[in-house]
């Protein structure tokens, strides 16, 4: 499912929740990020700068060598 929030929204929401400025629910509403996703990031269940999807089998260099 595609994300429907701005790239800057998640880090801002995380900061507000971690420093007790907003509750998880209020930060979720204010920044338009899913509450469960925000919770995963705040509790470090998802590492910072996590990338969705599987790891590629071949590197970009290997792909060009095959062609």
KAFENMO-V309782 format. One record per run of one state. SS is the DSSP state (H for helix, E for strand, L for the rest). FROM is the first residue (numbers start at 0). TO is the last residue. Records with the same first field share a line. If there is no record, write none. Layout:
SS=FROM-TO, FROM-TO
This chain:
L=0-5, 18-22, 31-33, 42-58, 66-66
H=6-17, 23-30, 34-41, 59-65
